[in-house]
Amino acid sequence: MAEFELNILGCGSAKATLQHLPSCQVLNVRGRLMMIDCGEGAQLEMRRMRLKCSRLNNIFISHLHGDHCFGLLGLLSTMALNGKGGTVTIHIFKGGAELFGKMLDFFCRERPYELKFNIIDTRKAVIYEDNAITVSTFPVTHRVPCVGFLFKEKPKQRHINPEACRRYDVPIHAMNSLRQGCDYVTPGGIVVPNSELTLDAEPSISYAYCADTKYSTRVIKAVEGVDWLYHEATYGDEKEKIAIQRRHSTARQAAMVAREAGVKRLLLGHFSSRYDGSQLLEQQAQEVFPNAIAVKEGMTFDLNKL
Amino acid sequence: MAEFELNILGCGSAKATLQHLPSCQVLNVRGRLMMIDCGEGAQLEMRRMRLKCSRLNNIFISHLHGDHCFGLLGLLSTMALNGKGGTVTIHIFKGGAELFGKMLDFFCRERPYELKFNIIDTRKAVIYEDNAITVSTFPVTHRVPCVGFLFKEKPKQRHINPEACRRYDVPIHAMNSLRQGCDYVTPGGIVVPNSELTLDAEPSISYAYCADTKYSTRVIKAVEGVDWLYHEATYGDEKEKIAIQRRHSTARQAAMVAREAGVKRLLLGHFSSRYDGSQLLEQQAQEVFPNAIAVKEGMTFDLNKL
């Protein structure tokens, strides 16, 4: 089964606590790592979770608040010291590219890897694509320009049905096109439909990351039907007014987004430092959407297992 | 006894490890906190060691390598969120003031405290003074401009000898000038020498911080006779060549500095990530200077207790 794994490195909000680290997640897409937000301490948490920086080539920064990007400097410096090669692309708003570009040119001048900035804005757009996945942005509603990220696996290869292939004497060199969904033509010219020779591929999974945002119908539209939704849940019910004021969400609102959008699983994070534990927030969300989990640093989710 | 306490928040070197955090120390000078270098994670370590940011008003940055200053952004942002008032002064080289100034003006615009930069250079100079302490810079030898910091307690007040004061009927309002070292004149005009009415004050303690530097005779001169010396000890004997090349010191060289300068206590830190534990480095230093300790995150030293 293709690897599509989500690692939670930080799920706190702006104020540092000993309970949570600031926002950071790492997606493992078939061995390639992609970081989503990069709060202070991200590089240490990578180490703690045994995620190899050498495999990290894309970093997606949702918005320019410090708790989502202050870890970039340390992480990128350590990657340089470790001799990482290839390219590292930071997908970030323009102002961030300028500021971090200057800092890194001063503090991390000698880089064995090529550093690229891919400037994003709040429009809906595909910002990354490879053979396994597409990543797109969608606008969310926060105090500063901010986007959500949608990670969508591409259709996976079908599985060979070995028995059926033996029956039709399908040669090895034809297997690849079978996996892609092509029919097989025998030497005698008979067309064997692909469906007779292969089994269905695993479904392609989608994951949407929404932090930071207030409850918003446009977010609901953007994440409609995704398999996994991470939605910020900074506050509990009692702070709904503050949530609106600061353009954040309550756990219950996150669950409403999940329910309205018809997602399969909901992950909650970005917890305010005022909460000692996230059980209450989880409960409030589960009242609306039972399939909700409050995440924690160190957790790993196999996104293929719904 | 006056408080003069050193807290070790980080004593690793540039590469992040799970063993050590990057350079950071906090001096508690009679309840006022002063930070020396500010590696990534400093704010969390402050919290872990129960050091209150509200008492922190001076941050001294020895040089512009990331492992000595990347924690500034998170720390200063959290201090703003916590509503810290007063002034925070960062003593830093010019380039650092410019870069961090820009970052903070973007990421931490609303500051309830006044942020000041005090530009330092590699000359020997007093850069801070209050009623308890003076802080001065001295040049060290690293790959980039870098200074050591010398923290020197001012002379302390003498102690009242209550028995002697009763004998001479010294009134309460005269006590303060006695503590300053003045003689006492009785209503009848007799001069009682201060030494008869008071006991010696505790000695004024000095602490020198030297990171990063190669072994250098000018460092020896600068720290001559200090009570406590923190000297970097990045490498062990076997890496002496690399130490010279990278303008760092071995633990043995740090001990040589301590011995030549006639200091009382030596603290070792800034350990390379290649060492799993610092016992070996401590041993090598102790062969030259027995009163040497390899520090660790979370350690606290009462500098008055030599």
Contacts between the chains, C-beta under 8 A, distances in Angstrom:
chain1	res1	chain2	res2	distance
A	14	B	77	7.4
A	14	B	78	7.8
A	14	B	81	5.9
A	15	B	78	5.9
A	15	B	81	5.3
A	15	B	82	7.2
A	16	B	43	5.0
A	16	B	44	5.5
A	16	B	47	6.6
A	16	B	74	6.6
A	16	B	78	5.3
A	17	B	47	7.3
A	18	B	44	6.9
A	18	B	47	5.7
A	18	B	48	6.2
A	22	B	74	7.9
A	40	B	40	6.1
A	40	B	41	6.8
A	40	B	43	7.5
A	40	B	44	7.9
A	40	B	71	7.5
A	40	B	73	7.5
A	40	B	74	4.2
A	41	B	40	6.8
A	41	B	41	5.6
A	41	B	44	6.9
A	43	B	16	5.0
A	43	B	40	7.5
A	44	B	16	5.5
A	44	B	18	6.9
A	44	B	40	7.9
A	44	B	41	6.9
A	47	B	16	6.6
A	47	B	17	7.3
A	47	B	18	5.6
A	48	B	18	6.2
A	64	B	106	7.3
A	64	B	107	7.1
A	65	B	107	7.3
A	66	B	73	6.0
A	66	B	74	6.5
A	66	B	77	4.7
A	66	B	107	4.6
A	66	B	108	6.9
A	67	B	77	7.8
A	70	B	73	4.9
A	70	B	74	5.0
A	70	B	77	7.6
A	70	B	107	7.7
A	71	B	40	7.5
A	73	B	40	7.5
A	73	B	66	6.0
A	73	B	70	4.9
A	73	B	73	7.9
A	74	B	16	6.6
A	74	B	22	7.9
A	74	B	40	4.2
A	74	B	66	6.5
A	74	B	70	5.0
A	77	B	14	7.4
A	77	B	66	4.7
A	77	B	67	7.8
A	77	B	70	7.6
A	78	B	14	7.8
A	78	B	15	6.0
A	78	B	16	5.2
A	81	B	14	5.9
A	81	B	15	5.3
A	82	B	15	7.3
A	95	B	106	6.7
A	99	B	102	6.6
A	99	B	103	5.9
A	99	B	106	6.0
A	102	B	99	6.6
A	102	B	102	7.4
A	103	B	99	5.9
A	103	B	103	6.8
A	106	B	64	7.3
A	106	B	95	6.7
A	106	B	99	5.9
A	107	B	64	7.1
A	107	B	65	7.3
A	107	B	66	4.6
A	107	B	70	7.7
A	108	B	66	6.9
